[in-house]
Amino acid sequence: MAELKENTRRVIEVTAKDLPLHCPMPDMVAWNSHPRVFLPVHKTGEALCPYCGTQYKLIGPAGHHH
């Protein structure tokens, strides 16, 4: 079973396997805490969710995605 992530964490590190990135992520405890929003973390290496303020940081290369 995958480890659930708390939505209360303010910074979450993600990798290329999490792309395309959206918040909330499916493995979050409160996965339905707000509408799903896709975040362009691959552009700058960081993205901020406009709903909950969670900051995402891309660790490693973005790889190829659509």
N, C-alpha and C positions, 0 to 999 in steps of 0.2 A: 504494500500500500504506500502511495506517495505521501510525503510529508506535507501537511497543510501549512500554508503561510498565513500569518496574521495580517489583516489589512491595516493594522495599527502601526506597522513598521513604516517608517518614513522614507527609507532608502532600500530599494530591492535591486540586487545585481541580477542581470539576465544575460543569457548567451544567445548565439545564433539559433539554437534549437527553439527559443521562445518567440522567434519572429514568424509572422508579423505579430508585434506586441500589442496586446490590448489590456486595459484595466477595467474591471478587476480580472485577474487571471483565473483560469478554471480551478486551480488548486488552492485558492484562497478560502479561508473559513467562511467569510461573508461574500461569496462570489456574486451575489445578487444585491450588493449594497448600493449600487448606482448603475445607470445605463452603461453598457459596454462602449468604450471609446478606444479607437486604435491610435497608438502613439508612435511617431516617427523617430524612434530611438536610434535607428540605423544612420540617420543623417548627421547627428552631432555627437552621438555616444551617450546622450542623456535625454530624458524626456520627463515632463511633469504632468501628472494627471490633473485636468482642470476640475474634476469633481471632488476628489478626496485629498489632493495635494501630495500623493505618493510620488517620490522621485525614483525613476528607474535609471540604472547605469548599465551600459552594455560592456561586458567583459569579453575581451577577445575580438576577433574579426566578425563582421556582420555576415560574411559569406554571401551566397546568392539567394535572393528571395524576390517575391513579386509583390 
